[in-house]
Amino acid sequence: MDLNDLVVGAVVETKKKHPCGGSLWEIVGGGADRKIRCLTCGRYVVLSPDELKRRVRRMAEAKA
Ligand SMILES: [Zn+2]
């Protein structure tokens, strides 16, 4: 996974599911820490870019 792809607005699928059962996340914040929002339950999680890179399995199709 290229960090350059993990930009605000991108939707990604994580290797591990969120406790709510969802695995799709939208990246909502850039910078030193990346903020992502679970598309299933709407909760926010803040991760370092390296941690985000480790968790992402693939890019998902962006939602309109
Ligand atoms: Zn969730």
N, CA, C, O and the ligand as a Tripos MOL2 file, in Angstrom:
@<TRIPOS>MOLECULE
protein
  257   255    65     0     0
PROTEIN
NO_CHARGES

@<TRIPOS>ATOM
      1 N           0.8580   -1.2060    0.0000 N.3       1 MET1
      2 CA          0.0000    0.0000    0.0000 C.3       1 MET1
      3 C           0.8800    1.2370    0.0000 C.2       1 MET1
      4 O           1.7790    1.3640    0.8310 O.2       1 MET1
      5 N           0.6310    2.1310   -0.9100 N.am      2 ASP2
      6 CA          1.3980    3.3620   -1.0080 C.3       2 ASP2
      7 C           0.7320    4.4440   -0.1680 C.2       2 ASP2
      8 O          -0.4550    4.7340   -0.3190 O.2       2 ASP2
      9 N           1.5170    5.0270    0.7100 N.am      3 LEU3
     10 CA          0.9600    6.0800    1.5710 C.3       3 LEU3
     11 C           0.3540    7.2240    0.7690 C.2       3 LEU3
     12 O          -0.5730    7.8920    1.2260 O.2       3 LEU3
     13 N           0.8830    7.4420   -0.4200 N.am      4 ASN4
     14 CA          0.3570    8.5330   -1.2470 C.3       4 ASN4
     15 C          -1.0790    8.2840   -1.6790 C.2       4 ASN4
     16 O          -1.7960    9.2190   -2.0380 O.2       4 ASN4
     17 N          -1.5000    7.0250   -1.6440 N.am      5 ASP5
     18 CA         -2.8860    6.7110   -2.0020 C.3       5 ASP5
     19 C          -3.8390    6.9340   -0.8300 C.2       5 ASP5
     20 O          -5.0530    7.0300   -1.0080 O.2       5 ASP5
     21 N          -3.2690    7.0120    0.3640 N.am      6 LEU6
     22 CA         -4.1180    7.0980    1.5620 C.3       6 LEU6
     23 C          -4.4060    8.5610    1.8800 C.2       6 LEU6
     24 O          -3.9890    9.0970    2.9070 O.2       6 LEU6
     25 N          -5.1270    9.1750    0.9700 N.am      7 VAL7
     26 CA         -5.4130   10.6020    1.0810 C.3       7 VAL7
     27 C          -6.8430   10.8180    1.5860 C.2       7 VAL7
     28 O          -7.6670    9.9040    1.5800 O.2       7 VAL7
     29 N          -7.1080   12.0360    2.0160 N.am      8 VAL8
     30 CA         -8.4460   12.3720    2.4920 C.3       8 VAL8
     31 C          -9.4680   12.1000    1.3860 C.2       8 VAL8
     32 O          -9.2910   12.5070    0.2380 O.2       8 VAL8
     33 N         -10.5200   11.4160    1.7580 N.am      9 GLY9
     34 CA        -11.5720   11.1020    0.7960 C.3       9 GLY9
     35 C         -11.4770    9.6880    0.2570 C.2       9 GLY9
     36 O         -12.4440    9.1680   -0.3000 O.2       9 GLY9
     37 N         -10.3060    9.0530    0.4190 N.am     10 ALA10
     38 CA        -10.1430    7.6840   -0.0730 C.3      10 ALA10
     39 C         -10.9000    6.7220    0.8450 C.2      10 ALA10
     40 O         -10.9790    6.9360    2.0540 O.2      10 ALA10
     41 N         -11.4510    5.6670    0.2600 N.am     11 VAL11
     42 CA        -12.1280    4.6350    1.0380 C.3      11 VAL11
     43 C         -11.2730    3.3710    0.9640 C.2      11 VAL11
     44 O         -10.8830    2.9330   -0.1190 O.2      11 VAL11
     45 N         -10.9930    2.8020    2.1170 N.am     12 VAL12
     46 CA        -10.1000    1.6410    2.1740 C.3      12 VAL12
     47 C         -10.7570    0.5050    2.9440 C.2      12 VAL12
     48 O         -11.6510    0.7100    3.7650 O.2      12 VAL12
     49 N         -10.2810   -0.6990    2.6470 N.am     13 GLU13
     50 CA        -10.7230   -1.8770    3.3910 C.3      13 GLU13
     51 C          -9.5780   -2.3070    4.2880 C.2      13 GLU13
     52 O          -8.4360   -2.4100    3.8390 O.2      13 GLU13
     53 N          -9.8800   -2.5600    5.5690 N.am     14 THR14
     54 CA         -8.8280   -2.9710    6.5020 C.3      14 THR14
     55 C          -8.7760   -4.4860    6.6060 C.2      14 THR14
     56 O          -9.7550   -5.1840    6.3400 O.2      14 THR14
     57 N          -7.5920   -4.9810    7.0060 N.am     15 LYS15
     58 CA         -7.4040   -6.4260    7.1710 C.3      15 LYS15
     59 C          -8.2700   -6.9340    8.3120 C.2      15 LYS15
     60 O          -8.9180   -7.9750    8.2070 O.2      15 LYS15
     61 N          -8.2670   -6.1740    9.4120 N.am     16 LYS16
     62 CA         -9.0710   -6.5570   10.5690 C.3      16 LYS16
     63 C         -10.3630   -5.7710   10.5450 C.2      16 LYS16
     64 O         -10.3770   -4.5840   10.2190 O.2      16 LYS16
     65 N         -11.4320   -6.4300   10.8860 N.am     17 LYS17
     66 CA        -12.7060   -5.7300   10.9460 C.3      17 LYS17
     67 C         -12.8230   -4.9200   12.2250 C.2      17 LYS17
     68 O         -12.2300   -5.2560   13.2500 O.2      17 LYS17
     69 N         -13.5900   -3.8570   12.1460 N.am     18 HIS18
     70 CA        -13.9350   -3.0780   13.3280 C.3      18 HIS18
     71 C         -14.8550   -3.9440   14.1810 C.2      18 HIS18
     72 O         -15.5420   -4.8150   13.6460 O.2      18 HIS18
     73 N         -14.8860   -3.7260   15.4990 N.am     19 PRO19
     74 CA        -15.7920   -4.5070   16.3470 C.3      19 PRO19
     75 C         -17.2590   -4.4730   15.8810 C.2      19 PRO19
     76 O         -18.0250   -5.3800   16.2030 O.2      19 PRO19
     77 N         -17.6490   -3.4500   15.1380 N.am     20 CYS20
     78 CA        -19.0290   -3.3590   14.6460 C.3      20 CYS20
     79 C         -19.2650   -4.3010   13.4710 C.2      20 CYS20
     80 O         -20.4060   -4.5020   13.0570 O.2      20 CYS20
     81 N         -18.1850   -4.8820   12.9290 N.am     21 GLY21
     82 CA        -18.3280   -5.8120   11.8120 C.3      21 GLY21
     83 C         -17.9750   -5.2090   10.4670 C.2      21 GLY21
     84 O         -17.8950   -5.9220    9.4670 O.2      21 GLY21
     85 N         -17.7630   -3.8970   10.4330 N.am     22 GLY22
     86 CA        -17.4410   -3.2360    9.1730 C.3      22 GLY22
     87 C         -15.9460   -3.2680    8.8890 C.2      22 GLY22
     88 O         -15.1260   -3.3190    9.8060 O.2      22 GLY22
     89 N         -15.6060   -3.2360    7.6130 N.am     23 SER23
     90 CA        -14.1800   -3.1830    7.2690 C.3      23 SER23
     91 C         -13.8830   -2.0820    6.2580 C.2      23 SER23
     92 O         -12.7780   -2.0110    5.7200 O.2      23 SER23
     93 N         -14.8730   -1.2200    6.0000 N.am     24 LEU24
     94 CA        -14.6590   -0.1090    5.0710 C.3      24 LEU24
     95 C         -14.5430    1.1930    5.8580 C.2      24 LEU24
     96 O         -15.3420    1.4770    6.7500 O.2      24 LEU24
     97 N         -13.5280    1.9700    5.5030 N.am     25 TRP25
     98 CA        -13.2350    3.2170    6.2000 C.3      25 TRP25
     99 C         -12.9780    4.3260    5.2050 C.2      25 TRP25
    100 O         -12.4070    4.1070    4.1360 O.2      25 TRP25
    101 N         -13.4090    5.5210    5.5730 N.am     26 GLU26
    102 CA        -13.0800    6.6820    4.7630 C.3      26 GLU26
    103 C         -12.0080    7.4750    5.4920 C.2      26 GLU26
    104 O         -12.1010    7.6930    6.7000 O.2      26 GLU26
    105 N         -11.0030    7.9000    4.7650 N.am     27 ILE27
    106 CA         -9.9630    8.7280    5.3620 C.3      27 ILE27
    107 C         -10.4770   10.1580    5.4090 C.2      27 ILE27
    108 O         -10.7940   10.7480    4.3760 O.2      27 ILE27
    109 N         -10.5580   10.7130    6.6160 N.am     28 VAL28
    110 CA        -11.1670   12.0350    6.7620 C.3      28 VAL28
    111 C         -10.1790   13.0880    7.2500 C.2      28 VAL28
    112 O         -10.5060   14.2740    7.2700 O.2      28 VAL28
    113 N          -8.9880   12.6780    7.6410 N.am     29 GLY29
    114 CA         -8.0170   13.6610    8.1120 C.3      29 GLY29
    115 C          -6.6110   13.2800    7.6950 C.2      29 GLY29
    116 O          -6.2180   12.1210    7.8210 O.2      29 GLY29
    117 N          -5.8480   14.2480    7.1980 N.am     30 GLY30
    118 CA         -4.4710   13.9820    6.8060 C.3      30 GLY30
    119 C          -3.5140   14.5490    7.8370 C.2      30 GLY30
    120 O          -3.9140   14.8770    8.9540 O.2      30 GLY30
    121 N          -2.2610   14.6620    7.4620 N.am     31 GLY31
    122 CA         -1.2770   15.2390    8.3570 C.3      31 GLY31
    123 C          -0.5010   14.1800    9.1140 C.2      31 GLY31
    124 O          -0.4190   13.0300    8.6830 O.2      31 GLY31
    125 N           0.0740   14.5770   10.2570 N.am     32 ALA32
    126 CA          0.9300   13.6700   11.0230 C.3      32 ALA32
    127 C           0.1570   12.4470   11.4770 C.2      32 ALA32
    128 O           0.6930   11.3390   11.4850 O.2      32 ALA32
    129 N          -1.0870   12.6360   11.8510 N.am     33 ASP33
    130 CA         -1.9520   11.5120   12.1880 C.3      33 ASP33
    131 C          -3.1060   11.4740   11.2190 C.2      33 ASP33
    132 O          -3.6550   12.5070   10.8370 O.2      33 ASP33
    133 N          -3.4680   10.2630   10.8230 N.am     34 ARG34
    134 CA         -4.5770   10.1030    9.8820 C.3      34 ARG34
    135 C          -5.8230    9.7240   10.6550 C.2      34 ARG34
    136 O          -5.8120    8.8110   11.4810 O.2      34 ARG34
    137 N          -6.8880   10.4350   10.3730 N.am     35 LYS35
    138 CA         -8.1570   10.1410   11.0170 C.3      35 LYS35
    139 C          -9.0100    9.3790   10.0140 C.2      35 LYS35
    140 O          -9.1540    9.7920    8.8640 O.2      35 LYS35
    141 N          -9.5670    8.2750   10.4590 N.am     36 ILE36
    142 CA        -10.4270    7.4990    9.5690 C.3      36 ILE36
    143 C         -11.7790    7.2860   10.2320 C.2      36 ILE36
    144 O         -11.8910    7.2670   11.4580 O.2      36 ILE36
    145 N         -12.8000    7.1260    9.4060 N.am     37 ARG37
    146 CA        -14.1570    6.9570    9.9220 C.3      37 ARG37
    147 C         -14.6990    5.6360    9.4080 C.2      37 ARG37
    148 O         -14.6410    5.3430    8.2140 O.2      37 ARG37
    149 N         -15.2240    4.8490   10.3250 N.am     38 CYS38
    150 CA        -15.8350    3.5770    9.9530 C.3      38 CYS38
    151 C         -17.1410    3.8730    9.2120 C.2      38 CYS38
    152 O         -18.0100    4.5790    9.7230 O.2      38 CYS38
    153 N         -17.2640    3.3210    7.9990 N.am     39 LEU39
    154 CA        -18.4590    3.6080    7.2010 C.3      39 LEU39
    155 C         -19.6720    2.8350    7.6930 C.2      39 LEU39
    156 O         -20.8000    3.1300    7.2970 O.2      39 LEU39
    157 N         -19.4470    1.8430    8.5570 N.am     40 THR40
    158 CA        -20.5640    1.0380    9.0490 C.3      40 THR40
    159 C         -21.1920    1.6580   10.2970 C.2      40 THR40
    160 O         -22.4150    1.7530   10.3940 O.2      40 THR40
    161 N         -20.3600    2.0810   11.2500 N.am     41 CYS41
    162 CA        -20.9150    2.6200   12.4990 C.3      41 CYS41
    163 C         -20.6330    4.1020   12.6830 C.2      41 CYS41
    164 O         -21.1980    4.7240   13.5820 O.2      41 CYS41
    165 N         -19.7680    4.6850   11.8480 N.am     42 GLY42
    166 CA        -19.5260    6.1190   11.9100 C.3      42 GLY42
    167 C         -18.5240    6.5700   12.9530 C.2      42 GLY42
    168 O         -18.3230    7.7710   13.1360 O.2      42 GLY42
    169 N         -17.8850    5.6210   13.6460 N.am     43 ARG43
    170 CA        -16.9060    6.0180   14.6560 C.3      43 ARG43
    171 C         -15.5900    6.4440   14.0210 C.2      43 ARG43
    172 O         -15.2240    5.9810   12.9400 O.2      43 ARG43
    173 N         -14.8880    7.3370   14.7160 N.am     44 TYR44
    174 CA        -13.6030    7.8250   14.2260 C.3      44 TYR44
    175 C         -12.4550    7.1420   14.9550 C.2      44 TYR44
    176 O         -12.5480    6.8440   16.1450 O.2      44 TYR44
    177 N         -11.3840    6.9020   14.2320 N.am     45 VAL45
    178 CA        -10.1640    6.3520   14.8200 C.3      45 VAL45
    179 C          -9.0050    7.1630   14.2740 C.2      45 VAL45
    180 O          -8.9660    7.4870   13.0870 O.2      45 VAL45
    181 N          -8.0510    7.4920   15.1530 N.am     46 VAL46
    182 CA         -6.8630    8.2270   14.7220 C.3      46 VAL46
    183 C          -5.6740    7.2660   14.7330 C.2      46 VAL46
    184 O          -5.4160    6.5850   15.7260 O.2      46 VAL46
    185 N          -4.9660    7.2260   13.6200 N.am     47 LEU47
    186 CA         -3.8200    6.3260   13.4680 C.3      47 LEU47
    187 C          -2.6350    7.0950   12.9140 C.2      47 LEU47
    188 O          -2.8050    8.0960   12.2190 O.2      47 LEU47
    189 N          -1.4340    6.6240   13.2250 N.am     48 SER48
    190 CA         -0.2640    7.1840   12.5490 C.3      48 SER48
    191 C          -0.2880    6.6650   11.1100 C.2      48 SER48
    192 O          -0.8760    5.6170   10.8400 O.2      48 SER48
    193 N           0.3490    7.3910   10.1840 N.am     49 PRO49
    194 CA          0.3660    6.9150    8.7950 C.3      49 PRO49
    195 C           0.9210    5.4990    8.6720 C.2      49 PRO49
    196 O           0.4200    4.7120    7.8680 O.2      49 PRO49
    197 N           1.9470    5.1600    9.4560 N.am     50 ASP50
    198 CA          2.5250    3.8190    9.3820 C.3      50 ASP50
    199 C           1.5380    2.7590    9.8270 C.2      50 ASP50
    200 O           1.4350    1.6940    9.2190 O.2      50 ASP50
    201 N           0.8070    3.0630   10.9020 N.am     51 GLU51
    202 CA         -0.1850    2.1170   11.4070 C.3      51 GLU51
    203 C          -1.2950    1.9350   10.3800 C.2      51 GLU51
    204 O          -1.7500    0.8180   10.1320 O.2      51 GLU51
    205 N          -1.7250    3.0440    9.7880 N.am     52 LEU52
    206 CA         -2.7690    2.9710    8.7710 C.3      52 LEU52
    207 C          -2.3070    2.0880    7.6080 C.2      52 LEU52
    208 O          -3.0560    1.2440    7.1160 O.2      52 LEU52
    209 N          -1.0850    2.2950    7.1910 N.am     53 LYS53
    210 CA         -0.5140    1.5250    6.0810 C.3      53 LYS53
    211 C          -0.5350    0.0290    6.4010 C.2      53 LYS53
    212 O          -0.8390   -0.7970    5.5410 O.2      53 LYS53
    213 N          -0.2030   -0.3070    7.6610 N.am     54 ARG54
    214 CA         -0.2000   -1.7160    8.0590 C.3      54 ARG54
    215 C          -1.5950   -2.3160    8.0500 C.2      54 ARG54
    216 O          -1.7660   -3.4980    7.7490 O.2      54 ARG54
    217 N          -2.5890   -1.5090    8.3780 N.am     55 ARG55
    218 CA         -3.9410   -2.0530    8.5310 C.3      55 ARG55
    219 C          -4.7010   -2.2050    7.2280 C.2      55 ARG55
    220 O          -5.6140   -3.0240    7.1240 O.2      55 ARG55
    221 N          -4.3240   -1.4180    6.2390 N.am     56 VAL56
    222 CA         -5.1180   -1.4080    5.0080 C.3      56 VAL56
    223 C          -4.8180   -2.6220    4.1410 C.2      56 VAL56
    224 O          -3.6570   -2.9360    3.8770 O.2      56 VAL56
    225 N          -5.8640   -3.2950    3.7050 N.am     57 ARG57
    226 CA         -5.7120   -4.4130    2.7910 C.3      57 ARG57
    227 C          -5.7120   -3.9070    1.3480 C.2      57 ARG57
    228 O          -4.8760   -4.3070    0.5380 O.2      57 ARG57
    229 N          -6.6380   -3.0430    1.0480 N.am     58 ARG58
    230 CA         -6.7220   -2.5450   -0.3260 C.3      58 ARG58
    231 C          -7.5490   -1.2720   -0.3480 C.2      58 ARG58
    232 O          -8.2330   -0.9240    0.6140 O.2      58 ARG58
    233 N          -7.4610   -0.5960   -1.4780 N.am     59 MET59
    234 CA         -8.3210    0.5490   -1.6930 C.3      59 MET59
    235 C          -9.7040    0.0200   -2.0490 C.2      59 MET59
    236 O          -9.8300   -0.9460   -2.8010 O.2      59 MET59
    237 N         -10.7230    0.6430   -1.5180 N.am     60 ALA60
    238 CA        -12.0840    0.2570   -1.8830 C.3      60 ALA60
    239 C         -12.6260    1.3120   -2.8310 C.2      60 ALA60
    240 O         -12.0630    2.3970   -2.9720 O.2      60 ALA60
    241 N         -13.7210    0.9710   -3.4710 N.am     61 GLU61
    242 CA        -14.3440    1.9250   -4.3780 C.3      61 GLU61
    243 C         -14.8840    3.1020   -3.5750 C.2      61 GLU61
    244 O         -15.5780    2.9130   -2.5750 O.2      61 GLU61
    245 N         -14.5710    4.2930   -4.0070 N.am     62 ALA62
    246 CA        -15.0480    5.4750   -3.3080 C.3      62 ALA62
    247 C         -16.5610    5.5950   -3.4400 C.2      62 ALA62
    248 O         -17.1370    5.3380   -4.4980 O.2      62 ALA62
    249 N         -17.1880    5.9940   -2.3350 N.am     63 LYS63
    250 CA        -18.6370    6.1950   -2.3760 C.3      63 LYS63
    251 C         -18.9480    7.5770   -2.9010 C.2      63 LYS63
    252 O         -18.2380    8.5400   -2.6090 O.2      63 LYS63
    253 N         -19.9950    7.6670   -3.6640 N.am     64 ALA64
    254 CA        -20.3490    8.9490   -4.2620 C.3      64 ALA64
    255 C         -20.8930    9.8900   -3.1970 C.2      64 ALA64
    256 O         -21.2500   11.0280   -3.5020 O.2      64 ALA64
    257 ZN        -17.4320    0.3800   12.9750 Zn       65 ZN65
@<TRIPOS>BOND
     1     1     2 1
     2     2     3 1
     3     3     4 2
     4     3     5 am
     5     5     6 1
     6     6     7 1
     7     7     8 2
     8     7     9 am
     9     9    10 1
    10    10    11 1
    11    11    12 2
    12    11    13 am
    13    13    14 1
    14    14    15 1
    15    15    16 2
    16    15    17 am
    17    17    18 1
    18    18    19 1
    19    19    20 2
    20    19    21 am
    21    21    22 1
    22    22    23 1
    23    23    24 2
    24    23    25 am
    25    25    26 1
    26    26    27 1
    27    27    28 2
    28    27    29 am
    29    29    30 1
    30    30    31 1
    31    31    32 2
    32    31    33 am
    33    33    34 1
    34    34    35 1
    35    35    36 2
    36    35    37 am
    37    37    38 1
    38    38    39 1
    39    39    40 2
    40    39    41 am
    41    41    42 1
    42    42    43 1
    43    43    44 2
    44    43    45 am
    45    45    46 1
    46    46    47 1
    47    47    48 2
    48    47    49 am
    49    49    50 1
    50    50    51 1
    51    51    52 2
    52    51    53 am
    53    53    54 1
    54    54    55 1
    55    55    56 2
    56    55    57 am
    57    57    58 1
    58    58    59 1
    59    59    60 2
    60    59    61 am
    61    61    62 1
    62    62    63 1
    63    63    64 2
    64    63    65 am
    65    65    66 1
    66    66    67 1
    67    67    68 2
    68    67    69 am
    69    69    70 1
    70    70    71 1
    71    71    72 2
    72    71    73 am
    73    73    74 1
    74    74    75 1
    75    75    76 2
    76    75    77 am
    77    77    78 1
    78    78    79 1
    79    79    80 2
    80    79    81 am
    81    81    82 1
    82    82    83 1
    83    83    84 2
    84    83    85 am
    85    85    86 1
    86    86    87 1
    87    87    88 2
    88    87    89 am
    89    89    90 1
    90    90    91 1
    91    91    92 2
    92    91    93 am
    93    93    94 1
    94    94    95 1
    95    95    96 2
    96    95    97 am
    97    97    98 1
    98    98    99 1
    99    99   100 2
   100    99   101 am
   101   101   102 1
   102   102   103 1
   103   103   104 2
   104   103   105 am
   105   105   106 1
   106   106   107 1
   107   107   108 2
   108   107   109 am
   109   109   110 1
   110   110   111 1
   111   111   112 2
   112   111   113 am
   113   113   114 1
   114   114   115 1
   115   115   116 2
   116   115   117 am
   117   117   118 1
   118   118   119 1
   119   119   120 2
   120   119   121 am
   121   121   122 1
   122   122   123 1
   123   123   124 2
   124   123   125 am
   125   125   126 1
   126   126   127 1
   127   127   128 2
   128   127   129 am
   129   129   130 1
   130   130   131 1
   131   131   132 2
   132   131   133 am
   133   133   134 1
   134   134   135 1
   135   135   136 2
   136   135   137 am
   137   137   138 1
   138   138   139 1
   139   139   140 2
   140   139   141 am
   141   141   142 1
   142   142   143 1
   143   143   144 2
   144   143   145 am
   145   145   146 1
   146   146   147 1
   147   147   148 2
   148   147   149 am
   149   149   150 1
   150   150   151 1
   151   151   152 2
   152   151   153 am
   153   153   154 1
   154   154   155 1
   155   155   156 2
   156   155   157 am
   157   157   158 1
   158   158   159 1
   159   159   160 2
   160   159   161 am
   161   161   162 1
   162   162   163 1
   163   163   164 2
   164   163   165 am
   165   165   166 1
   166   166   167 1
   167   167   168 2
   168   167   169 am
   169   169   170 1
   170   170   171 1
   171   171   172 2
   172   171   173 am
   173   173   174 1
   174   174   175 1
   175   175   176 2
   176   175   177 am
   177   177   178 1
   178   178   179 1
   179   179   180 2
   180   179   181 am
   181   181   182 1
   182   182   183 1
   183   183   184 2
   184   183   185 am
   185   185   186 1
   186   186   187 1
   187   187   188 2
   188   187   189 am
   189   189   190 1
   190   190   191 1
   191   191   192 2
   192   191   193 am
   193   193   194 1
   194   194   195 1
   195   195   196 2
   196   195   197 am
   197   197   198 1
   198   198   199 1
   199   199   200 2
   200   199   201 am
   201   201   202 1
   202   202   203 1
   203   203   204 2
   204   203   205 am
   205   205   206 1
   206   206   207 1
   207   207   208 2
   208   207   209 am
   209   209   210 1
   210   210   211 1
   211   211   212 2
   212   211   213 am
   213   213   214 1
   214   214   215 1
   215   215   216 2
   216   215   217 am
   217   217   218 1
   218   218   219 1
   219   219   220 2
   220   219   221 am
   221   221   222 1
   222   222   223 1
   223   223   224 2
   224   223   225 am
   225   225   226 1
   226   226   227 1
   227   227   228 2
   228   227   229 am
   229   229   230 1
   230   230   231 1
   231   231   232 2
   232   231   233 am
   233   233   234 1
   234   234   235 1
   235   235   236 2
   236   235   237 am
   237   237   238 1
   238   238   239 1
   239   239   240 2
   240   239   241 am
   241   241   242 1
   242   242   243 1
   243   243   244 2
   244   243   245 am
   245   245   246 1
   246   246   247 1
   247   247   248 2
   248   247   249 am
   249   249   250 1
   250   250   251 1
   251   251   252 2
   252   251   253 am
   253   253   254 1
   254   254   255 1
   255   255   256 2
@<TRIPOS>SUBSTRUCTURE
     1 MET1         2 RESIDUE 1 A MET
     2 ASP2         6 RESIDUE 1 A ASP
     3 LEU3        10 RESIDUE 1 A LEU
     4 ASN4        14 RESIDUE 1 A ASN
     5 ASP5        18 RESIDUE 1 A ASP
     6 LEU6        22 RESIDUE 1 A LEU
     7 VAL7        26 RESIDUE 1 A VAL
     8 VAL8        30 RESIDUE 1 A VAL
     9 GLY9        34 RESIDUE 1 A GLY
    10 ALA10       38 RESIDUE 1 A ALA
    11 VAL11       42 RESIDUE 1 A VAL
    12 VAL12       46 RESIDUE 1 A VAL
    13 GLU13       50 RESIDUE 1 A GLU
    14 THR14       54 RESIDUE 1 A THR
    15 LYS15       58 RESIDUE 1 A LYS
    16 LYS16       62 RESIDUE 1 A LYS
    17 LYS17       66 RESIDUE 1 A LYS
    18 HIS18       70 RESIDUE 1 A HIS
    19 PRO19       74 RESIDUE 1 A PRO
    20 CYS20       78 RESIDUE 1 A CYS
    21 GLY21       82 RESIDUE 1 A GLY
    22 GLY22       86 RESIDUE 1 A GLY
    23 SER23       90 RESIDUE 1 A SER
    24 LEU24       94 RESIDUE 1 A LEU
    25 TRP25       98 RESIDUE 1 A TRP
    26 GLU26      102 RESIDUE 1 A GLU
    27 ILE27      106 RESIDUE 1 A ILE
    28 VAL28      110 RESIDUE 1 A VAL
    29 GLY29      114 RESIDUE 1 A GLY
    30 GLY30      118 RESIDUE 1 A GLY
    31 GLY31      122 RESIDUE 1 A GLY
    32 ALA32      126 RESIDUE 1 A ALA
    33 ASP33      130 RESIDUE 1 A ASP
    34 ARG34      134 RESIDUE 1 A ARG
    35 LYS35      138 RESIDUE 1 A LYS
    36 ILE36      142 RESIDUE 1 A ILE
    37 ARG37      146 RESIDUE 1 A ARG
    38 CYS38      150 RESIDUE 1 A CYS
    39 LEU39      154 RESIDUE 1 A LEU
    40 THR40      158 RESIDUE 1 A THR
    41 CYS41      162 RESIDUE 1 A CYS
    42 GLY42      166 RESIDUE 1 A GLY
    43 ARG43      170 RESIDUE 1 A ARG
    44 TYR44      174 RESIDUE 1 A TYR
    45 VAL45      178 RESIDUE 1 A VAL
    46 VAL46      182 RESIDUE 1 A VAL
    47 LEU47      186 RESIDUE 1 A LEU
    48 SER48      190 RESIDUE 1 A SER
    49 PRO49      194 RESIDUE 1 A PRO
    50 ASP50      198 RESIDUE 1 A ASP
    51 GLU51      202 RESIDUE 1 A GLU
    52 LEU52      206 RESIDUE 1 A LEU
    53 LYS53      210 RESIDUE 1 A LYS
    54 ARG54      214 RESIDUE 1 A ARG
    55 ARG55      218 RESIDUE 1 A ARG
    56 VAL56      222 RESIDUE 1 A VAL
    57 ARG57      226 RESIDUE 1 A ARG
    58 ARG58      230 RESIDUE 1 A ARG
    59 MET59      234 RESIDUE 1 A MET
    60 ALA60      238 RESIDUE 1 A ALA
    61 GLU61      242 RESIDUE 1 A GLU
    62 ALA62      246 RESIDUE 1 A ALA
    63 LYS63      250 RESIDUE 1 A LYS
    64 ALA64      254 RESIDUE 1 A ALA
    65 ZN65       257 GROUP 0 **** ****
